[in-house]
């Protein structure tokens, strides 16, 4: 499983191509064979998955019971726009115009790499997202991650 890390400022050229930063290319699993799947993100961004990671995620989605209406709706939206892409000879990825429009990407982008994915954000949208940081990040961290820590502490409690 990939474990990407980093934030990269890049430019999309007039044809919709992005040069994948070398720092990110070095993190690619050879199993991906420089193949990717680009998809819509949950917010107004795009998500770039190495092909081998996409296969695992896709497998999980395909396990959903398609007789349940909410599952069908999720599956349709999740796969909508998903496109397989590869690097060209000089390390660029050509993004479909329709997906760039969805994410309001024009020229300046931020690649936010974490876990097994790379989010592709319009730079201005990404910077605005970060200025909307919660007033108290410590409280958010406790709310989101506190249960994981306290459960571990409870497991170690010998009283």
URPE-V126441 format. One record per residue. PSI is psi in degrees with one decimal (NA if undefined). Layout:
# URPE-V126441
PSI
PSI
This chain:
# URPE-V126441
136.2
150.9
72.3
152.3
138.5
163.6
124.2
126.7
128.7
174.2
143.1
131.4
177.2
-24.1
-0.4
22.4
144.0
131.9
117.5
122.1
143.6
-35.1
-28.9
-39.7
-36.2
-24.3
-8.6
137.4
129.9
-24.1
-22.8
-20.7
38.2
30.6
144.6
164.4
127.2
135.6
164.5
140.7
175.3
-33.1
-170.2
63.1
174.9
155.3
125.8
117.8
135.7
145.2
-42.9
-32.2
-39.3
-40.3
-39.7
-44.1
-44.5
-38.9
-40.7
-44.9
-39.3
-12.5
-12.7
144.3
111.6
-1.2
-5.9
122.5
-44.9
-36.4
-45.3
-43.7
-44.2
-46.5
-46.3
-46.5
-39.6
-44.2
-13.0
118.6
-9.1
129.2
131.0
133.7
160.1
164.3
141.1
-174.7
-23.9
11.6
24.2
153.0
132.1
114.9
137.1
136.7
-41.9
-40.2
-36.0
-39.7
-43.8
-43.7
7.3
33.7
127.8
-64.7
-55.9
127.0
158.5
128.4
117.1
106.4
126.2
153.4
-121.6
22.2
163.6
112.6
138.7
113.0
142.6
132.1
-43.9
-43.0
-43.8
-46.2
-36.7
-36.5
-42.4
-26.1
-15.0
24.3
142.9
146.8
-39.1
91.2
-32.3
-41.5
-40.9
-44.5
-42.5
-42.2
-43.8
-44.7
-13.6
-37.6
-37.3
-42.0
-45.0
-31.9
-41.6
-42.3
-41.7
-38.1
-29.8
-7.3
123.3
10.3
NA
